[in-house]
Every structure is written in C-alpha cells, then in structure tokens.
Amino acid sequence: MLIGSFRPANPVFVAPMAGVTDRPFRRILSRFGPGLLFTEMISAAALVQRNRRSLRMLELGPDEGPVVIQLFGKDPNVLAEAARLAEAHGPVAIDINMGCPTPKIVRNGEGAALLRNPELCGRIVAAVRAAVRVPVTVKIRKGWDEQEVTAVEVARAVEAAGAAAVTVHGRTRQMFYGGKADWEIIRRVKEAVSIPVIGNGDVDGPQAARAMLEQTGCAAVMIGRAALGNPWIVSRTVHFLQTGELLPPPSLAERVALARLHLSYLVEDKGERIAVPEMRKHAVWYLKGLPGANRFKDRLYRATTEAEMAAILAEIAEA
Ligand SMILES: Cc1cc2nc3c(=O)[nH]c(=O)nc-3n(C[C@H](O)[C@H](O)[C@H](O)COP(=O)(O)O)c2cc1C
C-alpha cells in the first residue's frame, strides 16, 4: 500500500490514542516494528494560538518509527495553518480526526460531529492538502448513529478532496467504545473508494488482524486498545501475517523490563513529577492478566517517585 509516496513496511498500525500514544510510548512501540504510528490527537486551534503544550506534542523523536501527526478541529483554515506547523516536525502524513466521540469535542462541531457534514469534511481535506506537501489522511467512524451511517459518503468526499488514505473505525459515535465494531462498513468503504482503507475496531490479536484483512479487503489494520501495555501485539501480528506462526506472549520478566524502560522514557521526556502519575495506568496495563498483579496495583498507584515505582516493578519480577 502507498500513502502518497510513503510505503509502510507492513500493514500493522497503532491507533492514535489521547493520553497514551505520546512520544515515550511511541518510542516503546517502535521497537516492535509497526508499519505506522500516530500521535495523540492535537488541537488545531491550540496550535494556531501557539499553545506550548500542544506545540510540544508535535515533537517527534529520532528513535520512533514512521509517525503520522493527528489534528482535530473543524475550521478548514485553522486546520490548514496547524498542519503547516505540524509538517515542519517531519511526520509521514497529517491525519484529521473525524471520529472522536467525546461530548466536549462533538458539541464544538469537531471529531465525530464532522461525520454529519461530508461536504465540510471535503473542504477540510482540500484546505489542509493545499497547505502541506505531505499526504493528508482522515480517520472516521461508521457514522453518527445507526440512523446516520455516513462512512461511505464521507470517505468519497475526502477522497475527492485529495485524501491519501482513510481509516474506518467500525463503530458509530453513539457507540463510543462499547458494543462490537462493524467490519462490514469497512468492507463497504473499501469498495467505494480507491485510496487505501485502514480497518479499525476490535483487532485484539494476530488472528483478528488476519480476519479483518480477509473479511474487509482493507490495506492495513489499526490496533488501539489491545496495544495498551502490550506492544508485543505489533511484532506478533506482523510475524503471524508473514509466516502464519503464532509467537508466544511475553514472559513476566519481559513485561516488567519493558514497563521499567517505559518509565525511564517517560521521566526523560516529561520529568518525574508528571511521568510517575502518567506511568501508573501503563504499569497496570503491562501487568494485566498476570496472576497476583492486583495486590501491586494499589502500591503502583501510590508511588510518587521513579525509584519507588521501579522498586515495586522489581519486586513483581521476583514474585
Ligand atoms: C484511550 C483512548 C484514546 C483515544 N484517542 C484517540 C485519538 O486521540 N484520536 C483518534 O482518532 N482516536 C482515538 N481513540 C480511538 C482509537 O484510535 C480507536 O479508533 C478505537 O480505540 C477502536 O480501536 P480498538 O477497538 O482497536 O481499540 C482513542 C481510544 C482510546 C481507547
């Protein structure tokens, strides 16, 4: 598959996830060879106002795999200006968020609210495309609700406006993250457009990735929640798609070691005061499903320094 002139090394992508796919986690994920990574969604309006925190989110590290910067907004001109700022940081593409279901975002006409206005979706892509040289992609959902399934219409509109690829999450806005993703809508979008379609929703392992590719004809799969604390899913899926062989899941020692590395990347990037609280959720994800991990959870949540958290992790590895 080609996104503009960029050819991903494999069809296993990791989803944009706010509060999760920051630079430290992308650095971790990059060790597992994803075809493409995405930043967290970044507010175009905040970028244009030169908000410091948002500008920082544009920074890509030297040891990350190919990264797409995702922006959210609704005003074509604001998104175009934000895209110019983003492009200077060297992303493979600029992605526009047209699927975020959060009430605060959709009330503002952004994220999934755009699914109700395919014409505006097209204008946004046209404006951003005119502003940057890198390819412009979009990430959409099935529709607003079951009465308003607009994925095909929106995909056609953004393709006509020059989008280089479209990701389809097979849930409506009304479903948020509940229920089951509808893969049939991914297949329908794939049949309706000629740009690459990236399938998203409920890919929870290597077999599901193969099933989605087969059932929908999508060019790549995008993994979201199943990658939380589990970046191994990326290399295991790539390997499975290439060879049909299922590699064993990571050992406890491997999980703890990677959590430790993740913590150090977070501290390096954000400083201990911010990193330690942010690491708590990741640490619990890394330990998910491991027998006896629960009794460490409370302690991980109370840890306030890197040394404290590292000591708890070391204890878990020895337990
Ligand atoms: C914590 C979290 C944060 C998310 N943030 C974003 C985001 O910033 N941009 C976006 O397009 N989608 C976001 N999503 C949606 C995911 O990219 C993905 O579409 C969704 O989780 C479905 O894929 P999955 O079933 O593999 O998790 C987020 C999802 C989660 C769980």
The ligand as a Gaussian input file, in Angstrom:
#p B3LYP/6-31G(d) Opt

LIG

0 1
 C       -7.674000       5.959000      25.490000
 C       -8.087000       6.169000      24.058000
 C       -7.771000       7.356000      23.434000
 C       -8.118000       7.572000      22.098000
 N       -7.741000       8.730000      21.484000
 C       -7.958000       8.872000      20.140000
 C       -7.419000       9.983000      19.441000
 O       -6.735000      10.846000      20.009000
 N       -7.676000      10.068000      18.104000
 C       -8.422000       9.121000      17.431000
 O       -8.607000       9.234000      16.234000
 N       -8.924000       8.060000      18.074000
 C       -8.688000       7.898000      19.406000
 N       -9.132000       6.770000      20.033000
 C       -9.826000       5.734000      19.256000
 C       -8.834000       4.679000      18.736000
 O       -7.910000       5.280000      17.846000
 C       -9.570000       3.541000      18.007000
 O      -10.277000       4.074000      16.930000
 C      -10.552000       2.807000      18.918000
 O       -9.977000       2.530000      20.187000
 C      -11.020000       1.500000      18.280000
 O       -9.943000       0.600000      18.081000
 P       -9.716000      -0.653000      19.085000
 O      -11.017000      -1.435000      19.118000
 O       -8.576000      -1.419000      18.476000
 O       -9.396000      -0.084000      20.426000
 C       -8.830000       6.563000      21.380000
 C       -9.151000       5.376000      22.026000
 C       -8.796000       5.159000      23.357000
 C       -9.146000       3.840000      23.998000

